[in-house]
């Protein structure tokens, strides 16, 4: 080794130590206080598995819940299927909020839930069109009209799954839809973006996104009897280490306070009639 | 010295391979930046300020430094640094053994090291979770069973429970998830470095009275300095950007286990593509700065190939 190299090595080790110390400081900040128990351990904190699609309202509601009750909420986000896998393997955690009721049913079949899933909010499909609806789209069947530039989310997304049922329910010619298709992005937000930017004339989104681009686009509601409504439920988990905390958080989530947050973020809280 | 015929052509061809590749990566980062700028140009003032608030966490420096992004960035860089130090501690002797010793079934051992790199990252996380759930069940079996008479719930084995609680959905879980592949990469680099090192130097040291450990420490290891650097850089870079196994094994809990790459993933799932790209650019920029500093601090004299002696 060159004589200078060991000195430089020492400098690098020092730098690494400084970085660790910095990361360690962040750790102290993040913890509410010395000796506070950690999430998965039996403690006052509530551990929540939350679908990424409802991240914004759940994050906000959890913040308010903590401010009011002093109970910490620890939320891990992913897609509903992955969360179900995590619950199944670890049997830890107190609350599960999947993006679609189907996942709650699967969890119930696997006996992972304690009590029935409770309705949290609804995902209502709507047609998203350019501002002023220049193509005169009134109903789902209009999307098959020749010459329309259509954007539909990919099947792998929740909206992609539900819109297939929607087209079947409305007996829309799927071949004609395919001919109109200009893009099939992976997420519902990209569908809204395509309409906003004018890359497409119309697409299917959730009503929660209706305020996405008020200056460039607007929604055309689908009548409930012709629509297929998605439901988001919140469930208490059978393996909960903090069942009391889970119940309190669920109650808060579904209370008027939780509903107010949902509404403020354009989520539908009452079953559409 | 007169340049050899074709020297300039040779130099040009080899250099352009390196430059062209680096340019493609640079191009990727530049188009990301352009995407963000285009977003800012077309968005309203409200949207733009929301973007900056989400990205940096506040209006003044105190809010920025205490904000979510900086905390997540520090967690990514810090966990990757811990991982790299631990990985090198294991990779140096492991690389040496794979290079020098005759171990029965060495090919098998070597291939399992590769397997760590082959496994899809997400599966690495799932496997860890499955392993720890099996561990937890073992702990329950080893512990006190529930009392049927008093109705007192059973208590799992203390040690196993501690191990489970230490890693699953906790910060050490981030390091463990990064460590498995990071170490495999470091072992690869160390093995190559020991393969390239001159064994005779070590033999001479031995004949001059060094102990076995002394010869390793003073004759073999200094020759592989570039291997330590390469392995460390590979492990660190990989760990900084890793999220799939981290997200599944350590969770994505804000303020505890959400590293910056996990955050970018979550931002994409809720449709904030520009925010995800901006976060990535910040992380890539800082990681590149760290790597450049590291390379300067530990650089070899220019133009010398091979191991430093």
Interface residues (C-beta under 8 A of the other chain):
Chain A: X1 X2 X5 X8 X9 X11 X12 X15 X16 X19 X20 X22 X23 X24 X25 X26 X27 X29 X30 X38 X39 X40 X41 X47 X52 X53 X55 X56 X59 X74 X75 X76 X77 X78 X79 X82 X85 X86 X89 X90 X91 X92 X187 X188 X189 X190 X192 X193 X215
Chain B: X44 X66 X70 X71 X74 X75 X77 X78 X79 X81 X82 X85 X126 X129 X130 X132 X133 X136 X165 X168 X169 X170 X171 X222 X225 X247 X248 X251 X252 X253 X254 X255 X256 X257 X266 X268 X269 X270 X271 X272 X273 X293 X294 X297 X298 X308
